[in-house]
Amino acid sequence: MHEPLEEVALPGRRSPPGELELLVRLEVRAAAHQVESRPEVFPLGHGGRLILVATVLLAGVDLFFRGKLEALLAGHHLVSADGVDKPDIVICDIARIEPEEVADTFPDVPIIGFTNHTDTSGLRRAHAAGFDRVLVKSALVEQAPGVVEELIAPVE
């Protein structure tokens, strides 16, 4: 049974007058207790803008910063490593989790790594592991919604 549609306001997001935003999340139930989610694209026409909803795995993110990311990424589905949902994107605290391990575990998933600005070794290891984006924590706070949207956007 499908849940009724509801209007969702995304904090800090403003559409230009006359443009539409559509928030979409599709779930495919493969078997009991298993959910695979995929961002999907539906053209809106008339200059409308589509906002994709992603399952975002937070790897090694402490409780305080998780709250900040939840506010920044309102509308997305944030999960922890013990969740059953396959992530569309991973956000990893590279000061707390080995970048190589994350990259090996999620080879086909975009990965954003972050750490503090003094952890130059961690930043280099995340780049070497093949992370899609490596940012200092303050830059992630400023850019999180845009970077997530960019990395989950379908290739045209």
trRosetta pair geometry for C-beta under 8 A, 3 or more apart (Angstrom, degrees):
i j d omega theta_ij theta_ji phi_ij phi_ji
8 23 5.2 -44 53 37 123 163
8 75 5.8 123 141 -109 138 98
10 13 3.9 14 96 24 112 134
10 21 7.7 -97 17 137 124 154
10 23 7.5 156 -46 -80 116 129
10 51 7.0 -126 -32 -179 158 172
10 74 5.6 161 -141 90 69 105
10 75 5.0 -26 -100 -33 104 140
11 71 7.0 -40 63 -176 145 76
11 74 5.4 73 21 26 96 152
12 145 7.4 -171 98 -21 126 161
13 21 7.3 95 140 -115 127 170
13 51 7.5 23 -165 -90 159 149
13 145 7.6 -152 -75 -179 103 155
15 19 4.4 -138 172 83 113 105
15 20 7.1 37 -180 -125 165 3
15 21 5.1 -147 -63 -35 136 108
15 49 6.2 -168 -122 33 110 126
16 19 5.0 65 62 4 79 125
18 46 7.9 -117 160 155 90 104
18 47 7.0 30 120 78 98 132
19 46 7.9 177 -120 120 54 84
19 47 5.3 -89 -105 121 92 98
19 48 5.8 148 -167 -115 72 40
19 49 5.6 35 165 -5 124 100
20 44 5.4 -153 77 178 119 142
20 46 7.2 57 6 84 112 110
20 48 3.8 -21 57 -125 97 108
20 49 7.0 179 83 30 50 61
21 48 7.2 -177 -71 -172 27 84
21 49 5.3 -20 -99 76 73 92
21 50 7.5 143 -153 -110 56 19
21 51 5.5 24 -173 -10 104 113
22 42 6.8 -72 106 72 151 111
22 44 5.8 176 -5 -82 128 125
22 48 6.8 38 -12 162 105 126
22 49 7.9 177 18 90 72 47
22 50 5.4 -28 58 -120 98 69
22 51 6.8 179 75 30 43 74
23 51 5.3 -22 -96 77 67 109
23 53 5.9 65 -178 -50 85 112
23 75 5.9 -107 -138 -161 134 122
24 39 7.5 101 92 -156 97 68
24 40 6.0 -91 132 66 132 88
24 42 6.3 138 -75 13 160 114
24 50 7.0 -18 7 -165 120 102
24 51 7.7 154 15 80 74 59
24 52 6.6 -40 61 -122 92 52
24 53 6.2 -158 80 10 41 100
25 37 6.5 -17 -172 -157 93 123
25 39 7.7 -49 -114 -107 57 60
25 53 4.0 -51 -71 74 98 136
25 77 7.0 95 -131 -26 146 123
26 37 6.9 149 84 -151 53 71
26 38 6.1 -29 76 64 104 77
26 39 7.9 125 30 -134 91 18
26 40 4.9 31 5 -2 133 131
27 35 5.4 -23 -164 -164 116 107
27 36 7.4 141 -160 72 64 43
27 37 5.1 -36 -103 -96 74 84
28 35 7.6 137 69 -161 46 58
28 36 5.1 -27 65 68 97 95
28 37 7.6 167 19 -92 73 34
28 38 7.1 15 0 8 114 106
29 34 7.1 120 -161 82 60 68
29 35 6.1 -33 -103 -105 65 69
30 34 4.9 -55 61 104 99 120
30 35 7.6 172 14 -105 85 19
30 36 5.6 52 -26 -3 119 113
31 34 4.6 36 58 31 81 125
33 84 6.6 -104 162 -152 78 162
34 84 6.5 -131 -118 168 47 118
35 84 6.3 85 31 111 88 106
35 85 5.6 -30 85 -100 103 79
36 85 7.7 141 -113 -150 28 63
36 86 5.3 7 -129 24 75 124
37 55 4.8 117 65 -28 130 124
37 77 7.0 40 70 49 172 149
37 85 5.9 -1 8 -158 113 112
37 86 7.0 -176 35 60 67 79
37 88 6.8 -72 100 -43 95 109
38 88 7.1 133 -129 -95 39 111
39 52 3.9 42 -160 -173 129 125
39 53 6.6 174 -109 62 91 46
39 54 5.6 -30 -58 -86 122 75
39 88 5.7 79 -18 -141 103 154
39 152 5.1 83 5 167 161 114
39 154 7.4 -154 103 -48 105 90
40 52 7.6 161 46 -127 33 101
41 50 6.2 96 -142 119 73 164
41 52 7.3 -42 -81 -82 71 112
41 154 5.2 -86 -29 12 135 138
42 50 6.6 157 58 -114 65 136
43 50 7.7 -86 -112 -43 27 133
44 48 2.8 -83 114 81 136 139
44 49 7.1 -44 37 15 147 17
44 50 6.0 177 -20 -60 114 88
45 48 6.2 33 62 14 39 111
51 75 7.0 -4 136 140 132 151
51 149 7.2 -60 -141 -118 74 116
52 149 7.0 140 43 -135 94 69
52 152 5.2 -150 95 118 138 120
52 153 6.8 178 6 -91 139 53
53 75 6.0 -115 -110 151 96 85
53 76 5.8 175 -157 -109 67 52
53 77 6.6 67 162 -12 102 92
54 76 5.1 -11 58 -140 74 111
54 77 7.0 -139 105 38 38 80
54 87 7.9 43 164 -173 95 70
54 88 4.0 -122 -154 71 95 135
54 89 5.3 18 162 13 145 110
54 148 6.3 -148 38 175 144 108
54 152 4.6 -114 -76 -97 134 160
55 76 7.6 170 -92 178 17 87
55 77 4.7 -31 -105 80 64 112
55 79 6.0 3 -174 2 95 122
55 85 4.7 -135 -154 143 149 131
55 86 6.9 98 81 86 147 45
55 87 5.1 -138 110 -126 96 48
55 88 5.0 116 46 -1 72 91
55 89 7.8 158 83 30 51 66
56 69 7.8 -145 123 157 143 123
56 73 6.2 -19 10 155 164 159
56 76 5.1 41 -9 146 121 131
56 77 6.8 156 17 79 73 51
56 78 5.0 -29 71 -104 102 66
56 79 7.1 155 76 22 47 71
56 87 6.5 54 -141 -148 15 106
56 88 7.1 -45 -70 56 51 87
56 89 5.4 -20 -113 74 73 94
56 90 7.6 146 -165 -105 59 23
56 91 6.0 17 178 -2 106 109
56 148 6.7 -28 -96 -134 129 133
57 79 5.6 -35 -102 75 62 91
57 80 7.4 86 -154 -148 71 13
57 81 6.8 74 -169 -84 111 55
57 83 7.3 -150 -111 44 88 125
57 87 3.7 -68 -19 -78 109 148
57 89 7.3 -168 25 95 76 44
57 90 4.6 -24 68 -112 106 75
57 91 7.2 175 85 27 53 64
57 106 7.7 -169 52 -76 148 154
57 109 7.9 28 24 151 126 152
58 61 4.0 -60 173 24 109 135
58 66 5.7 100 151 -113 166 97
58 69 6.5 144 -101 83 131 158
58 78 5.8 24 -22 -171 116 103
58 79 7.2 174 15 78 79 37
58 80 6.1 -41 63 -100 89 60
58 91 5.4 -17 -110 69 64 100
59 81 5.9 77 -112 -68 77 107
59 90 5.8 13 -7 -172 121 107
59 91 7.1 173 24 84 76 45
59 92 4.3 -14 68 -107 112 82
59 93 7.1 -153 98 22 64 69
59 97 5.3 -62 143 27 103 168
59 102 5.8 138 107 -111 165 122
60 92 6.0 50 37 -160 112 69
60 93 4.1 -129 109 52 103 97
60 94 7.8 120 81 -61 149 20
60 95 7.8 175 146 66 132 59
60 96 3.6 165 -177 92 120 114
60 97 3.7 -141 -44 -21 144 111
61 65 5.3 -119 -173 90 92 110
61 66 4.9 120 123 -72 115 85
61 69 6.7 -27 -175 4 154 148
61 91 6.6 30 -57 107 134 101
61 92 7.8 -128 -48 -133 88 24
61 93 5.2 146 -86 -26 53 115
61 96 7.9 177 -63 51 25 145
62 65 5.2 78 60 20 81 100
62 66 6.8 -138 97 -14 36 92
62 93 7.2 47 -13 -47 76 168
62 96 7.5 162 -47 -56 86 160
63 66 5.5 -51 -143 30 29 118
63 67 6.9 35 157 -22 61 99
64 67 6.1 -55 -164 27 31 111
64 68 7.1 26 145 -14 63 104
65 68 5.3 -49 -153 35 45 115
65 69 6.3 44 149 -18 71 102
65 93 7.4 106 78 -79 154 129
65 137 7.6 -81 -126 -150 136 118
66 69 5.7 -55 -147 39 33 109
66 70 6.3 40 151 -25 66 103
66 78 7.3 145 -165 154 92 144
67 70 5.6 -48 -147 30 31 115
67 71 6.8 29 154 -15 62 102
68 71 5.9 -57 -157 36 32 109
68 72 6.3 26 150 -14 67 110
68 141 6.6 -39 157 -115 130 101
69 72 5.5 -57 -141 43 36 110
69 73 5.6 0 168 11 73 114
69 78 6.7 127 116 -114 109 148
69 91 6.7 169 -141 97 150 161
69 144 6.5 -155 -130 -152 78 159
70 73 6.6 -69 -129 56 20 86
70 74 7.1 59 158 -79 57 64
70 78 5.8 -103 -97 17 80 155
71 74 6.3 -8 -160 -49 30 100
72 141 6.9 -141 -79 -148 150 54
72 144 4.5 52 142 73 138 140
72 145 5.9 -138 167 -45 84 89
73 76 4.4 -43 160 34 104 127
73 78 6.5 109 89 -62 128 114
73 144 6.1 -90 -58 143 95 121
73 145 6.4 178 -95 -90 61 72
73 148 6.2 59 -117 4 115 168
76 148 6.8 -50 -74 156 158 152
77 85 6.9 -63 126 129 130 173
79 83 3.5 -44 -178 -5 123 169
79 85 5.2 -175 -45 52 164 115
79 87 6.8 -145 55 -84 117 93
80 83 5.6 130 57 -26 54 99
87 90 5.5 86 117 -69 156 75
87 106 6.9 -23 62 -124 118 140
87 109 5.7 66 92 -156 98 149
88 109 7.1 170 171 -144 18 100
88 110 7.8 2 144 36 61 98
88 152 5.4 44 144 -120 122 116
89 109 6.4 176 -107 174 28 94
89 110 4.8 -23 -120 74 86 99
89 111 7.4 170 -168 -86 65 31
89 112 6.9 28 170 -4 109 101
89 148 6.0 159 89 -140 166 83
89 151 5.6 98 -113 106 130 124
89 152 5.7 -82 -40 -66 126 102
90 102 6.3 177 135 -176 150 115
90 106 5.4 129 -25 66 144 168
90 109 5.6 79 -14 122 103 123
90 110 7.3 -177 27 95 71 50
90 111 4.6 -15 67 -113 106 78
90 112 7.0 -174 93 30 55 65
91 111 7.9 164 -85 -161 26 57
91 112 4.8 -14 -111 69 71 106
91 114 7.1 2 -174 4 89 111
91 140 7.7 114 -155 -159 118 135
91 144 7.9 19 -112 -136 145 105
91 148 7.9 -38 -63 -86 117 107
92 97 5.7 -96 -167 67 105 125
92 99 7.0 131 115 -108 144 67
92 102 5.0 2 -100 -119 159 168
92 111 6.1 -1 2 -170 121 103
92 112 7.0 163 22 84 72 52
92 113 5.0 -29 72 -107 99 71
92 114 7.4 158 82 23 50 67
92 126 7.7 174 86 -121 119 120
92 131 7.6 -122 47 -114 123 128
93 96 4.4 28 101 26 113 111
93 97 6.3 97 72 14 69 94
93 113 7.9 125 -118 -158 9 66
93 114 6.3 -39 -109 73 54 81
93 115 6.7 106 -168 -88 63 68
94 97 6.7 -76 -117 64 35 70
94 99 5.1 11 -130 -64 111 101
94 113 4.4 42 -44 -172 122 114
94 114 6.7 168 8 65 92 26
94 115 4.7 -72 62 -48 93 116
94 119 7.2 165 94 126 99 140
94 122 4.4 141 120 177 111 110
94 123 7.4 134 83 -73 149 38
94 125 6.8 165 -178 79 127 106
94 126 4.8 -68 -99 -63 157 123
94 134 7.6 4 -16 -138 153 99
95 115 4.5 127 -39 -131 97 105
95 116 6.7 30 -55 8 147 86
95 119 5.5 -107 -87 -96 103 166
95 122 5.6 -33 -78 -102 62 167
97 101 6.6 -112 170 69 89 120
97 102 5.9 81 128 -50 121 114
98 101 4.2 78 79 3 104 111
98 102 7.1 180 91 -9 56 83
98 125 7.7 -85 -160 153 65 138
99 102 5.8 -58 -151 37 36 110
99 103 6.2 32 156 -17 70 108
99 113 6.0 5 -111 -107 111 151
99 122 7.3 140 -31 -165 120 70
99 125 4.8 152 31 127 133 95
99 126 4.2 -151 -112 -95 149 60
99 128 7.6 104 100 64 137 80
99 129 3.9 -164 136 0 106 155
99 131 6.4 -73 -157 -43 117 117
100 103 5.8 -57 -145 40 31 110
100 104 6.2 30 156 -18 66 109
100 125 7.1 -77 -32 177 88 101
100 129 4.9 -141 -83 -109 52 115
101 104 5.9 -56 -145 38 27 109
101 105 6.2 25 156 -19 63 110
102 105 5.8 -59 -146 38 29 109
102 106 6.3 -24 171 28 66 106
102 111 6.1 126 136 -139 117 145
102 113 7.7 145 74 -87 153 105
102 129 7.2 65 63 150 89 149
102 131 7.9 28 95 -88 123 99
103 106 7.0 -80 -135 61 22 72
103 107 6.8 59 166 -97 62 60
103 111 6.5 -108 -90 15 70 164
103 129 4.1 -173 -17 166 147 104
103 130 5.3 109 -143 55 139 99
103 131 6.8 -102 -79 -64 109 65
104 107 6.8 0 -149 -63 26 93
106 109 3.9 -52 174 42 112 120
106 111 6.3 130 89 -68 124 113
110 132 4.5 -18 -156 -4 85 158
110 133 8.0 32 174 4 102 92
110 151 4.0 166 152 175 164 121
110 152 7.0 -129 34 -67 141 59
111 130 7.8 77 46 103 125 72
111 131 4.6 -95 98 -133 105 77
111 132 5.6 139 53 10 55 90
111 133 7.8 -161 103 38 51 65
112 131 6.9 98 -124 -180 16 112
112 132 6.5 -49 -72 68 58 95
112 133 4.6 -8 -119 67 80 106
112 134 7.8 174 -164 -81 52 32
112 135 6.9 -9 -175 14 98 109
112 140 7.1 124 155 -121 124 113
112 147 6.1 92 -105 135 140 132
112 148 7.4 -67 -23 -78 148 71
112 151 7.1 -140 -52 -14 104 165
113 122 7.8 -156 159 154 124 94
113 123 7.8 160 112 -121 119 49
113 126 3.7 -143 84 -149 164 145
113 129 7.9 94 -46 60 151 124
113 131 4.4 -53 -5 -133 115 166
113 133 7.2 -176 30 95 63 57
113 134 4.7 -9 67 -114 103 76
113 135 7.4 158 86 26 53 61
114 134 7.5 167 -81 -161 41 50
114 135 5.0 -23 -103 75 89 82
114 136 6.8 72 -156 177 83 12
114 137 5.2 104 163 -88 117 57
114 139 7.8 -163 -126 66 108 86
114 140 4.4 -24 -100 -39 147 148
115 119 4.1 -73 139 66 133 140
115 122 4.5 60 -20 104 172 141
115 123 6.3 -129 49 -60 121 76
115 126 7.7 -175 -8 -21 117 140
115 136 6.8 -57 76 -126 55 54
115 137 6.6 -74 128 -43 13 91
116 119 5.4 97 60 -5 73 104
116 136 6.6 28 -171 -157 24 91
116 137 5.6 -17 -91 0 52 121
117 136 4.4 23 -80 -137 76 142
117 137 7.6 -99 -33 25 71 84
117 138 7.2 -12 -44 15 112 112
119 122 3.9 -2 151 27 115 121
119 123 6.2 133 105 -22 77 86
120 123 5.5 -51 -147 36 37 116
120 124 6.4 38 154 -19 67 104
121 124 5.8 -56 -151 36 30 110
121 125 6.4 30 152 -19 65 107
122 125 5.6 -53 -143 36 33 111
122 126 6.3 32 157 -19 66 105
123 126 6.0 -55 -150 35 28 110
123 127 6.6 29 152 -17 62 105
123 134 5.5 122 -153 155 73 128
123 136 7.6 -23 -89 -72 127 74
124 127 5.7 -55 -151 36 33 112
124 128 6.2 30 153 -17 67 109
125 128 5.6 -56 -145 41 31 112
125 129 6.2 32 154 -23 65 107
126 129 5.6 -52 -144 35 31 112
126 131 4.5 -11 170 2 90 141
126 134 4.4 139 104 -110 126 124
127 131 6.6 -68 -85 41 30 97
127 134 5.4 -79 -63 -1 77 156
131 134 5.1 98 85 -62 133 91
132 151 5.8 102 124 -123 152 126
133 147 5.6 -67 21 -163 176 129
133 151 7.1 -102 -10 -66 120 134
135 139 4.2 -130 -172 88 110 115
135 140 4.6 141 98 -59 132 82
135 143 6.8 -146 -126 56 160 127
135 147 7.5 -90 -31 -79 146 167
136 139 5.0 87 57 9 75 106
136 140 7.3 -142 94 -9 36 88
137 140 5.6 -54 -151 32 34 113
137 141 6.7 37 152 -21 65 101
138 141 5.7 -48 -153 30 35 114
138 142 6.7 29 151 -12 64 106
139 142 5.6 -58 -150 41 36 110
139 143 5.7 -4 163 11 72 119
140 143 6.3 -76 -130 55 24 86
140 144 5.4 52 171 -69 69 91
140 147 7.6 -69 -132 30 65 151
141 144 6.6 -10 -124 -19 17 113
143 146 5.3 -72 -167 54 71 108
143 147 5.0 66 138 -27 100 111
144 147 6.0 -63 -138 39 24 106
144 148 6.1 20 168 -16 65 110
145 148 6.1 -59 -147 38 26 108
145 149 6.2 24 158 -17 63 112
146 149 5.7 -57 -144 39 29 111
146 150 6.1 31 157 -21 65 108
147 150 5.7 -53 -146 36 30 113
147 151 6.2 19 159 -13 65 111
148 151 6.1 -64 -145 42 27 104
148 152 6.2 7 164 -4 66 113
149 152 6.5 -68 -141 45 23 96
149 153 6.3 42 157 -47 62 102
150 153 5.9 -45 -152 6 26 118
